[in-house]
Amino acid sequence: MNLLILLGIITALLALAFALLHLMASLSELRKGKNTLGNQLLLIGSSLATFSLILYCFLPIIALFLWLMGCGLICYGAYWNGKQKEHFNPAHHVIRLGIALVITILLALI
């Protein structure tokens, strides 16, 4: 029983870190004046993901759906930003997608 509680706390912290780090990255880029579609998608996606974690206590199914939409927008916005730059690193985007999938599976199991 204690292991499930610990797993829930770790999953919540990982999900919150994932969403807030992308929110800070998008806000930082937008403050620099780089108002691209990728940065806007990152902002919208990370806002949705953060809101879904707040909503997760009350409406878990709706929150999981919002989390999926937010993670999709985060991954696509980062991919879009990577394509616009000169040095595109596909491994970086595969790792981000993998982390998002692992967190999503953990959120669905809790």
N, C-alpha and C positions, 0 to 999 in steps of 0.2 A: 504494500500500500504506500509506504514512504517513497518507494522508487517511482511510482506513478506521479506523485506530487512533485518530486524533484525533476522528473522529466518534463512535466508541465511548466514548471518555473523556468527551466533552461530553454524550452521551446519558446516561451513568451519573450524571454530576454533576447534570444537570437532573432526572432521575428521583429522585435522592436528595434534592435540594432540595424538590421537590414533596411528597414523602412526609413529610419531616421538618418542613417548615413547617406542614403540616396537623396533624401530631402535636403540635407545640408549641401550635398554636392550640386544639386540643381539650383538651389538658391544662390550659392557662391558663383556659379557660372552666369546666372541671370543678373546678378549685381555687377559683374564685370562687363555687362553689355552684350554678352553672347546669347541673344534671344533667338535661338534656333528651334526648330520643331522638336529635335531630340531632347533639348533641355526642358521644353514645355511638357513633353510627354513624361519625362522623369519627374517633374514637379507634380503633375496630376496623378501619376501612378503612385508615387511615394505618399502623397496626401491621402489617396484612397486606402493604401495599405495601412497607414497609421490609424486612420479612422476605423478601419475594420477591426483592428486590434482592440480599440476601445469598445466597439460594439460587440465583440466576441463573447463577453460575459452575459449579454442579454439575448441576442439572436445569433447563435453560432452558425446556422446554415447560411443566413444572409451575409454574415461577416466573412465566412469562407469564400463565398462568391465574390464579394468585394475584394478580398485578398487576392484571389486569382486574377481579377481584372487589373488590380494595382500592380501585381508582379509582371503581368504581361506587358503593361505599359512601361514599366521600369526597364524590362529587358529589351523591348523594341526601341525605346528612346535611347538607351545606351548603344544598341546596335546602330541606330541611325547616326548618332554622334561619331561612332567609330568609323563608319563609312565616309563621313564628311572629312575626316582627318587624313593626313598622308600615310600614317603608319597604322594600318588596320591589323589588329591582333585577334584572330578568331578564338584562340584558347581562352582569352579573358572573358569573352561572352559565353562560351560553353561552361566555364566555371561558375559565372554568375547565374546562369540558367539552372545548373545543377544544385547550387545552394538554394535557389528559390524553390525548386522541386522538393528538396529534402525538408525544408521548413514547411512547405505546404502539406506534405504527407504527415509530418509530425502534428501539425495543427488539426488535420482531419482525424487523426487517431485519438486526440485528447478529448 
